[in-house]
Amino acid sequence: MKTVCNIDQCAGCMACIDICPKQAIDIVDNLKSYNAIINEKKCINCNACHKVCQNNNSVEYQTPIQWSQGWAKNEELRKKCSSGGLATEIASSFIENGGVVWGCTFRNGEFRFESAKYINELKKFTGSKYVKSNPSGSYKEIKKILENGEKVLFIGLPCQVSALKKYIGENLCKNLYTIDLICHGTPSPKILDVFLKQYNYSLEKLKDIKFRVKAKFMVMGDYKGIITQGVSDKYSIAFLNSLTYTENCYSCRYAQEKRVSDLTLGDSWGNKLPMQEQKKGVSLILCQNSKGLELLEKAKLHIESVDRENAIKNNHQLESPSIAPRGRKKFFDNIERKKFNLLVFKNFPKQCIRQDIKQVLIKTKIIGGGDFKL
């Protein structure tokens, strides 16, 4: 078996698929890892896939020049978004100034990247997506747009930003603006489907999916909780405890203070703001260069200073990758034979019991489940 990069270390960025002139590469997803497999019968040994692969090349990092936190001044927008609406407001401003925005959306059972040329299209990008997305096809399209002299804003994970920059080349980067999202790690979408099927759902049948409402972590399918609203389900518990990520995430090259994008956005966890502001959502902002400053200055944002050390303390991904729990191997060894929920329970019994009790209390109306209207 011939692979583009080292076995089980593929980030799933899909840049090798877009660049291959003979469509000789397939991404094989075995739930616990991705691998970019080369079909040697089709391969012409042009080496394009190896040259574009981020694992086979050094990474060009930038040290942040500004640390801050903030949110969209538009209160209605801030209310609808999980982290203060800052990314959506920046994207709106970018479109108003003649640019095209690319981001991840959920459509036809898949997490894919699409473009937005009009502000009313941006709603398809809103919401955190705690699963691996597929940017294949987007690299080619973005390169065409840049070659036409148009400006592009790409919002994605740091590994996807790195892949895009490598794919388009240095000469086209002038009109490319990038935002990377602070990432814990990402599971295969097949893992999500295993979880959903316990409740007779499937990705291909859902029209909409959400993973979070403000600080409430729970999977919501077609605008309702997969389990009782207000309760963190086993998928969320597994994700937050780093159990289900693909293998490469535990040695992520981007989990550090230095970044690969113009702007880095995440949640400003542990901030000292009044609780009223925290509940509305507050974004952490790392700005790396003049392009990042331009994005912030043109958007209608409330921005204030943030304690850098406290921000890193509450976002460990700015210092080191997530650590795989001891039970991860056994979890994947049994995932095809045993119930997803049972395997998560065995790994994190206290957290699961706490949420199970909360579910009973909400169902019996002893406590409320909260307002989760979107």
Solvent accessible surface area in square Angstrom, and as a share of the most:
residue,aa,sasa,rsa
1,M,165,0.74
2,K,69,0.29
3,T,25,0.15
4,V,5,0.03
5,C,12,0.07
6,N,115,0.59
7,I,89,0.45
8,D,43,0.22
9,Q,58,0.26
10,C,9,0.05
11,A,15,0.12
12,G,4,0.04
13,C,13,0.08
14,M,15,0.07
15,A,0,0.00
16,C,10,0.06
17,I,54,0.28
18,D,8,0.04
19,I,54,0.27
20,C,19,0.11
21,P,83,0.52
22,K,102,0.43
23,Q,151,0.67
24,A,3,0.02
25,I,11,0.05
26,D,92,0.48
27,I,36,0.18
28,V,75,0.43
29,D,24,0.12
30,N,72,0.37
31,L,22,0.11
32,K,81,0.34
33,S,1,0.01
34,Y,12,0.04
35,N,12,0.06
36,A,3,0.02
37,I,32,0.16
38,I,8,0.04
39,N,57,0.29
40,E,117,0.52
41,K,198,0.84
42,K,103,0.44
43,C,35,0.21
44,I,95,0.48
45,N,116,0.59
46,C,62,0.37
47,N,71,0.37
48,A,22,0.17
49,C,14,0.08
50,H,51,0.23
51,K,129,0.55
52,V,4,0.02
53,C,13,0.08
54,Q,8,0.04
55,N,50,0.26
56,N,68,0.35
57,N,40,0.20
58,S,99,0.64
59,V,23,0.13
60,E,150,0.67
61,Y,75,0.29
62,Q,52,0.23
63,T,78,0.45
64,P,13,0.08
65,I,105,0.53
66,Q,62,0.28
67,W,36,0.12
68,S,4,0.03
69,Q,11,0.05
70,G,0,0.00
71,W,20,0.07
72,A,0,0.00
73,K,126,0.53
74,N,78,0.40
75,E,93,0.42
76,E,100,0.45
77,L,30,0.15
78,R,2,0.01
79,K,144,0.61
80,K,139,0.59
81,C,12,0.07
82,S,15,0.10
83,S,25,0.16
84,G,0,0.00
85,G,4,0.04
86,L,1,0.01
87,A,32,0.25
88,T,24,0.14
89,E,18,0.08
90,I,1,0.01
91,A,2,0.02
92,S,15,0.10
93,S,6,0.04
94,F,16,0.07
95,I,18,0.09
96,E,118,0.53
97,N,89,0.45
98,G,61,0.59
99,G,5,0.05
100,V,6,0.03
101,V,0,0.00
102,W,17,0.06
103,G,2,0.02
104,C,20,0.12
105,T,4,0.02
106,F,26,0.11
107,R,114,0.42
108,N,130,0.67
109,G,12,0.11
110,E,84,0.38
111,F,7,0.03
112,R,73,0.27
113,F,17,0.07
114,E,40,0.18
115,S,32,0.20
116,A,0,0.00
117,K,115,0.49
118,Y,146,0.55
119,I,77,0.39
120,N,113,0.58
121,E,55,0.25
122,L,5,0.03
123,K,159,0.67
124,K,50,0.21
125,F,31,0.13
126,T,39,0.23
127,G,29,0.28
128,S,26,0.17
129,K,46,0.20
130,Y,33,0.13
131,V,3,0.02
132,K,14,0.06
133,S,12,0.08
134,N,36,0.18
135,P,0,0.00
136,S,21,0.13
137,G,32,0.31
138,S,3,0.02
139,Y,0,0.00
140,K,92,0.39
141,E,75,0.34
142,I,0,0.00
143,K,64,0.27
144,K,114,0.48
145,I,24,0.12
146,L,7,0.04
147,E,105,0.47
148,N,115,0.59
149,G,50,0.48
150,E,71,0.32
151,K,80,0.34
152,V,0,0.00
153,L,0,0.00
154,F,0,0.00
155,I,23,0.11
156,G,4,0.04
157,L,30,0.15
158,P,6,0.04
159,C,23,0.14
160,Q,6,0.03
161,V,0,0.00
162,S,16,0.10
163,A,0,0.00
164,L,0,0.00
165,K,59,0.25
166,K,90,0.38
167,Y,24,0.09
168,I,8,0.04
169,G,27,0.26
170,E,160,0.72
171,N,147,0.76
172,L,40,0.20
173,C,31,0.18
174,K,163,0.69
175,N,33,0.17
176,L,5,0.03
177,Y,11,0.04
178,T,3,0.02
179,I,0,0.00
180,D,0,0.00
181,L,64,0.32
182,I,23,0.11
183,C,33,0.20
184,H,64,0.28
185,G,4,0.03
186,T,9,0.05
187,P,0,0.00
188,S,0,0.00
189,P,35,0.22
190,K,97,0.41
191,I,0,0.00
192,L,0,0.00
193,D,30,0.15
194,V,46,0.27
195,F,0,0.00
196,L,0,0.00
197,K,122,0.51
198,Q,41,0.18
199,Y,66,0.25
200,N,146,0.75
201,Y,51,0.19
202,S,11,0.07
203,L,13,0.07
204,E,134,0.60
205,K,158,0.67
206,L,8,0.04
207,K,178,0.75
208,D,23,0.12
209,I,12,0.06
210,K,39,0.16
211,F,3,0.01
212,R,14,0.05
213,V,21,0.12
214,K,45,0.19
215,A,63,0.49
216,K,97,0.41
217,F,37,0.16
218,M,3,0.01
219,V,1,0.01
220,M,1,0.00
221,G,0,0.00
222,D,53,0.27
223,Y,141,0.54
224,K,111,0.47
225,G,13,0.13
226,I,14,0.07
227,I,29,0.15
228,T,24,0.14
229,Q,59,0.26
230,G,6,0.06
231,V,2,0.01
232,S,24,0.15
233,D,1,0.00
234,K,24,0.10
235,Y,3,0.01
236,S,8,0.05
237,I,7,0.03
238,A,0,0.00
239,F,6,0.03
240,L,75,0.38
241,N,39,0.20
242,S,14,0.09
243,L,0,0.00
244,T,1,0.00
245,Y,0,0.00
246,T,0,0.00
247,E,61,0.27
248,N,19,0.10
249,C,12,0.07
250,Y,35,0.13
251,S,66,0.42
252,C,42,0.25
253,R,80,0.29
254,Y,11,0.04
255,A,10,0.08
256,Q,53,0.23
257,E,45,0.20
258,K,98,0.41
259,R,6,0.02
260,V,5,0.03
261,S,0,0.00
262,D,10,0.05
263,L,0,0.00
264,T,0,0.00
265,L,8,0.04
266,G,15,0.15
267,D,23,0.12
268,S,8,0.05
269,W,87,0.31
270,G,37,0.35
271,N,18,0.09
272,K,179,0.76
273,L,26,0.13
274,P,88,0.55
275,M,116,0.52
276,Q,127,0.56
277,E,42,0.19
278,Q,59,0.26
279,K,141,0.60
280,K,65,0.28
281,G,6,0.06
282,V,9,0.05
283,S,4,0.03
284,L,0,0.00
285,I,0,0.00
286,L,0,0.00
287,C,0,0.00
288,Q,6,0.03
289,N,33,0.17
290,S,86,0.55
291,K,47,0.20
292,G,0,0.00
293,L,53,0.26
294,E,49,0.22
295,L,9,0.05
296,L,10,0.05
297,E,138,0.62
298,K,106,0.45
299,A,10,0.08
300,K,139,0.59
301,L,16,0.08
302,H,66,0.30
303,I,64,0.32
304,E,56,0.25
305,S,93,0.60
306,V,29,0.17
307,D,88,0.46
308,R,99,0.36
309,E,130,0.58
310,N,30,0.16
311,A,4,0.03
312,I,20,0.10
313,K,165,0.70
314,N,56,0.29
315,N,8,0.04
316,H,74,0.33
317,Q,7,0.03
318,L,2,0.01
319,E,122,0.55
320,S,50,0.32
321,P,38,0.24
322,S,4,0.03
323,I,150,0.76
324,A,40,0.31
325,P,31,0.19
326,R,247,0.90
327,G,21,0.20
328,R,20,0.07
329,K,147,0.62
330,K,142,0.60
331,F,1,0.00
332,F,18,0.08
333,D,76,0.39
334,N,17,0.09
335,I,11,0.05
336,E,155,0.69
337,R,174,0.63
338,K,79,0.33
339,K,128,0.54
340,F,1,0.01
341,N,35,0.18
342,L,82,0.41
343,L,8,0.04
344,V,0,0.00
345,F,68,0.28
346,K,116,0.49
347,N,42,0.22
348,F,29,0.12
349,P,57,0.36
350,K,162,0.69
351,Q,62,0.28
352,C,0,0.00
353,I,81,0.41
354,R,142,0.52
355,Q,36,0.16
356,D,52,0.27
357,I,97,0.49
358,K,61,0.26
359,Q,38,0.17
360,V,90,0.51
361,L,55,0.28
362,I,20,0.10
363,K,133,0.56
364,T,79,0.46
365,K,177,0.75
366,I,119,0.61
367,I,70,0.36
368,G,65,0.63
369,G,21,0.20
370,G,60,0.57
371,D,114,0.59
372,F,13,0.06
373,K,181,0.76
374,L,101,0.50
